[in-house]
Amino acid sequence: MYDFIIIGAGSAGCVMANRLSADTKKKVLLIEAGPEDKSASIHVPLGIALLSRSKTLNWQFNTDVQTELNSRELFWPRGKTYGGSSSINAMVYIRGQKEDYDSWEKLGNKGWSYKDVLPYFIKSEGNQTINCKLHGNSGPLFVDNLRTVNRLSDAFVDAGEELGYKVNNDFNGDDQNGFGRYHVTQKNGERCSAAKAYLTPVLARSNLDVISAAQVTKIVFEGNKTVGVEYAKNNATHSIGLKDKGEVILSGGALNSPQILMLSGIGPEAELKRHGISEVKKLEGVGQNLQDHLDITLMDSSISKEAIAVTPLGMVKGAMATVDYIKNKKGFLTSNVAESGGFIKSDKSQKTPNIQFHFLPTYLKDHGREIMLGYGYTLHICDIRPKSRGFIALKTANPLDEPLIQPRYLTEEDDWVNLVNGYKIGRKLLKTKAFAPYRDKEVAPGSIVESDDQIREDIRKRAESIYHPVGTCKMGNDKMAVVDHQLKVHGIKGLRVVDASIMPNVVAGNTNAPTIMIAEKAADMILNSK
Ligand SMILES: Cc1cc2nc3c(=O)[nH]c(=O)nc-3n(C[C@H](O)[C@H](O)[C@H](O)COP(=O)(O)OP(=O)(O)OC[C@H]3O[C@@H](n4cnc5c(N)ncnc54)[C@H](O)[C@@H]3O)c2cc1C
């Protein structure tokens, strides 16, 4: 019997395990579907190139058919190991915009304005380079400059400046606008996942148990009271009970958390009926409000040999870099690949940036699953304020089957307009003088794409996710809300959802740091209420 059972050792789950088990009087259990995070490809930053292909560390989901994207089914990688998606992500440290959090509070979520959440960003952060009131220097999540930056990545920042945008050395400072190198969640040249930051250091605590390779299949209730969970491990089903006044913390991420709720009888009435699941609580919002950042890439081949490349010379450089990495934890093995970037407004009517760029000093095709030979670089262009909304549903009532993922990308005309405008600006950036020493020719789109219609066609053909699904157990008090402002599931005792799924609206930027902030705040709320 436990005081807290945490489902999922991802970005949020690791924070919860650490903070809740700090109270030695509480017994905490963390259950993770994936294995321990032992693989070197997790810890060596450039190992990210291998992680999209891993069947053991990655759920490797695919979406349902996207009508606006030539009926394609898009690949959605998600982490399945200690650290969850923070163990396979690109390590970019971005908090989003002040306006994101102020809008959450305006929707009725007391205590979630920027002013309220800033202390939790600061609490989590161990920034190694910036010393100011907006940053934390002693938190567990190490944030650092890249140790080795490719010259091409700096050319991208110069390109932004050349087009009149400002250089921004801190996207998480007062203003997100501009171009700069990304800060990364790395510690001494290694990935600093949520597991490395929060879980590994406390694994020896006697009041914390962790079960890996165990998939929670159901949360168990008596009436509307949470009493335990069931999980599958080694082809058997196991049950674990919760102490009276204990809590289950659901941190399965934006895809699995709503799936687990539905499998346990909490969700839209029609969906539960369709799969013959007994209803515990009708909550129409479970799985709804799915939002993600859609992304289109441009790629140029390069006349210079600066890029990280799969070529005979690239292999030699790779061998030398391995030695450098082992000895000094430096060199291009420390690259997070998305080394620099920028935030801009796609047109003058935007009040704050709505387009994010990630620049990669290498080719990247099909999430790294397809190897491209030769020297080249890739620009990711992403709409960070999408209006399109999708949903998660159940494909079947079998907990071991993947959920149905329907993001409904580009079903709002504004999303088309913004992405097309971003595409045009991206093209201009790659055509600047800053890239003159490197540029050979455009290889993606790779055909004649000039008019808006042609750009739309290219987006239909090639756009992909940049991995920020949120919103499927949204916080609020309207009829589609799943959790309240304390992240308690409406109408249920002893159950909170704590992960990216609770965001009412996706933040304008990457989602790891915001998810860790959410968990820090949740842990504080729980500990202060006991
Ligand atoms: C390829 C990729 C690149 C990204 N790049 C960046 C980036 O550079 N910067 C950034 O800020 N964000 C990035 N993100 C997004 C960011 O990592 C996620 O938003 C964040 O990690 C989500 O945290 P979470 O706790 O909600 O879910 P996750 O971290 O996904 O954790 C969910 C955990 O629950 C486990 N789980 C699920 N179901 C069950 C079950 N039934 N039983 C037991 N365990 C279960 C999962 O295995 C997983 O470990 C990226 C994501 C991906 C996939």
The ligand as an SDF file (V2000), in Angstrom:
LIG
                    3D

 53 58  0  0  0  0  0  0  0  0999 V2000
   11.6680   13.3860  -30.4450 C   0  0  0  0  0  0  0  0  0  0  0  0
   11.2470   14.4590  -29.4880 C   0  0  0  0  0  0  0  0  0  0  0  0
   11.9600   15.6570  -29.4540 C   0  0  0  0  0  0  0  0  0  0  0  0
   11.5740   16.6770  -28.5720 C   0  0  0  0  0  0  0  0  0  0  0  0
   12.3760   17.7770  -28.4330 N   0  0  0  0  0  0  0  0  0  0  0  0
   12.1290   18.6490  -27.4310 C   0  0  0  0  0  0  0  0  0  0  0  0
   13.0650   19.6730  -27.1080 C   0  0  0  0  0  0  0  0  0  0  0  0
   14.1300   19.7800  -27.7170 O   0  0  0  0  0  0  0  0  0  0  0  0
   12.7630   20.5250  -26.0950 N   0  0  0  0  0  0  0  0  0  0  0  0
   11.5960   20.4200  -25.3960 C   0  0  0  0  0  0  0  0  0  0  0  0
   11.3590   21.2560  -24.5180 O   0  0  0  0  0  0  0  0  0  0  0  0
   10.7050   19.4600  -25.6720 N   0  0  0  0  0  0  0  0  0  0  0  0
   10.9590   18.5450  -26.6280 C   0  0  0  0  0  0  0  0  0  0  0  0
   10.1040   17.5050  -26.8440 N   0  0  0  0  0  0  0  0  0  0  0  0
    8.8540   17.4470  -26.0580 C   0  0  0  0  0  0  0  0  0  0  0  0
    9.0400   17.0870  -24.5870 C   0  0  0  0  0  0  0  0  0  0  0  0
   10.0910   16.1580  -24.4190 O   0  0  0  0  0  0  0  0  0  0  0  0
    7.7180   16.5430  -24.0380 C   0  0  0  0  0  0  0  0  0  0  0  0
    6.7180   17.5290  -24.1840 O   0  0  0  0  0  0  0  0  0  0  0  0
    7.7830   16.1700  -22.5650 C   0  0  0  0  0  0  0  0  0  0  0  0
    8.8380   15.2760  -22.3290 O   0  0  0  0  0  0  0  0  0  0  0  0
    6.4430   15.5600  -22.1410 C   0  0  0  0  0  0  0  0  0  0  0  0
    6.5230   15.1460  -20.8000 O   0  0  0  0  0  0  0  0  0  0  0  0
    5.3740   14.2470  -20.1550 P   0  0  0  0  0  0  0  0  0  0  0  0
    5.7680   14.0000  -18.7550 O   0  0  0  0  0  0  0  0  0  0  0  0
    4.0500   14.8650  -20.4260 O   0  0  0  0  0  0  0  0  0  0  0  0
    5.3760   12.8980  -21.0110 O   0  0  0  0  0  0  0  0  0  0  0  0
    6.5950   11.8470  -21.2800 P   0  0  0  0  0  0  0  0  0  0  0  0
    7.9010   12.4810  -20.9540 O   0  0  0  0  0  0  0  0  0  0  0  0
    6.3650   11.3520  -22.6320 O   0  0  0  0  0  0  0  0  0  0  0  0
    6.3490   10.7450  -20.1780 O   0  0  0  0  0  0  0  0  0  0  0  0
    5.3150    9.8040  -20.1630 C   0  0  0  0  0  0  0  0  0  0  0  0
    5.8820    8.5300  -19.5450 C   0  0  0  0  0  0  0  0  0  0  0  0
    4.8130    7.6830  -19.1870 O   0  0  0  0  0  0  0  0  0  0  0  0
    5.1440    6.3540  -19.5800 C   0  0  0  0  0  0  0  0  0  0  0  0
    3.8870    5.6430  -19.7680 N   0  0  0  0  0  0  0  0  0  0  0  0
    2.9380    5.8850  -20.6960 C   0  0  0  0  0  0  0  0  0  0  0  0
    1.9250    5.0210  -20.5460 N   0  0  0  0  0  0  0  0  0  0  0  0
    2.2220    4.2410  -19.4870 C   0  0  0  0  0  0  0  0  0  0  0  0
    1.5630    3.1740  -18.8410 C   0  0  0  0  0  0  0  0  0  0  0  0
    0.3680    2.7240  -19.2520 N   0  0  0  0  0  0  0  0  0  0  0  0
    2.1650    2.5730  -17.7760 N   0  0  0  0  0  0  0  0  0  0  0  0
    3.3720    3.0140  -17.3310 C   0  0  0  0  0  0  0  0  0  0  0  0
    4.0450    4.0220  -17.9240 N   0  0  0  0  0  0  0  0  0  0  0  0
    3.4660    4.6340  -18.9770 C   0  0  0  0  0  0  0  0  0  0  0  0
    5.9320    6.5450  -20.8520 C   0  0  0  0  0  0  0  0  0  0  0  0
    6.6700    5.3980  -21.2070 O   0  0  0  0  0  0  0  0  0  0  0  0
    6.7770    7.7480  -20.5070 C   0  0  0  0  0  0  0  0  0  0  0  0
    7.9690    7.3780  -19.8610 O   0  0  0  0  0  0  0  0  0  0  0  0
   10.4310   16.4890  -27.7270 C   0  0  0  0  0  0  0  0  0  0  0  0
    9.7160   15.2860  -27.7740 C   0  0  0  0  0  0  0  0  0  0  0  0
   10.1180   14.2670  -28.6280 C   0  0  0  0  0  0  0  0  0  0  0  0
    9.3520   12.9760  -28.6350 C   0  0  0  0  0  0  0  0  0  0  0  0
  1  2  1  0
  2  3  1  0
  2 52  2  0
  3  4  2  0
  4  5  1  0
  4 50  1  0
  5  6  2  0
  6  7  1  0
  6 13  1  0
  7  8  2  0
  7  9  1  0
  9 10  1  0
 10 11  2  0
 10 12  1  0
 12 13  2  0
 13 14  1  0
 14 15  1  0
 14 50  1  0
 15 16  1  0
 16 17  1  0
 16 18  1  0
 18 19  1  0
 18 20  1  0
 20 21  1  0
 20 22  1  0
 22 23  1  0
 23 24  1  0
 24 25  2  0
 24 26  1  0
 24 27  1  0
 27 28  1  0
 28 29  2  0
 28 30  1  0
 28 31  1  0
 31 32  1  0
 32 33  1  0
 33 34  1  0
 33 48  1  0
 34 35  1  0
 35 36  1  0
 35 46  1  0
 36 37  1  0
 36 45  1  0
 37 38  2  0
 38 39  1  0
 39 40  1  0
 39 45  2  0
 40 41  1  0
 40 42  2  0
 42 43  1  0
 43 44  2  0
 44 45  1  0
 46 47  1  0
 46 48  1  0
 48 49  1  0
 50 51  2  0
 51 52  1  0
 52 53  1  0
M  END
$$$$
